[in-house]
Amino acid sequence: MNKIALMTILLASSFSIIADGTIKKSTKYIQRKLVYITTYGPGYDGQRTASGEIYHKNKVSVAVPFRAGQRKPTHPFGTYLKLTYKGRSILAKVTDICPAGTYDLSDEGMRKLLGRYESTKVRGYMTVVK
């Protein structure tokens, strides 16, 4: 079997080739989406989040929108999201839900994403990392 036919079969069956050439069944699901990224409002530091964790503005975390008509997050608690804005990326753990339809970053998360702290709303990319 030639290499092109083998690659076609591997791609069609959701397998991937690792750097050392071994073949591994793919277990990652990655979703990339254009989203609005904002900061948490003031006054949440030390409060309990929807996941039960305590929110700390100096730790990187994110609140995600919830599904319409339900109070369930669009991504499960504990999922890591890669948020990207103008070439800068951070990894943030989902710990809360946000009714505004945006992805609310902690102050530290926004500081790392922008390179400075600013309470603002930016349009960037969100990628689910499993």
Backbone hydrogen bonds, N-H to C=O, Kabsch-Sander energy under -0.5 kcal/mol:
donor,donor_aa,acceptor,acceptor_aa,energy
6,L,2,N,-2.1
7,M,3,K,-2.6
8,T,4,I,-2.2
9,I,5,A,-2.1
10,L,6,L,-2.5
11,L,7,M,-2.7
12,A,8,T,-2.3
13,S,9,I,-1.7
14,S,11,L,-1.2
15,F,10,L,-2.5
16,S,24,K,-2.6
18,I,16,S,-0.6
18,I,22,T,-3.1
21,G,18,I,-2.6
24,K,16,S,-2.8
26,S,14,S,-1.8
31,Q,29,Y,-0.5
33,K,126,M,-2.3
35,V,33,K,-0.5
35,V,124,G,-3.1
37,I,122,V,-3.3
38,T,103,Y,-2.3
40,Y,105,L,-2.0
44,Y,41,G,-0.7
46,G,55,Y,-3.4
47,Q,44,Y,-2.4
49,T,53,E,-3.5
51,S,95,T,-1.6
52,G,49,T,-1.4
55,Y,47,Q,-3.2
59,K,56,H,-1.7
61,S,59,K,-0.6
62,V,93,K,-2.3
63,A,104,D,-2.6
64,V,96,D,-2.4
66,F,98,C,-0.8
67,R,72,K,-2.5
70,Q,67,R,-2.1
74,T,65,P,-2.2
78,G,94,V,-2.7
79,T,76,P,-1.9
80,Y,129,V,-0.9
81,L,92,A,-2.8
82,K,127,T,-3.1
83,L,81,L,-0.7
83,L,90,I,-2.3
84,T,125,Y,-2.8
85,Y,88,R,-2.6
88,R,85,Y,-2.1
90,I,83,L,-2.0
92,A,81,L,-2.5
93,K,60,V,-0.7
94,V,79,T,-2.7
95,T,62,V,-2.1
95,T,93,K,-0.5
96,D,62,V,-1.1
98,C,64,V,-2.7
101,G,98,C,-0.9
103,Y,36,Y,-2.6
104,D,63,A,-2.0
104,D,102,T,-0.7
105,L,38,T,-3.5
105,L,103,Y,-0.7
106,S,61,S,-2.0
108,E,57,K,-2.3
110,M,106,S,-2.4
111,R,107,D,-2.2
112,K,108,E,-2.2
113,L,109,G,-2.2
114,L,110,M,-2.6
115,G,111,R,-1.7
120,T,118,E,-1.3
122,V,37,I,-2.8
124,G,35,V,-2.4
124,G,122,V,-0.6
125,Y,84,T,-2.5
126,M,33,K,-2.7
127,T,82,K,-2.3
128,V,31,Q,-1.7
129,V,80,Y,-2.5
130,K,128,V,-0.5
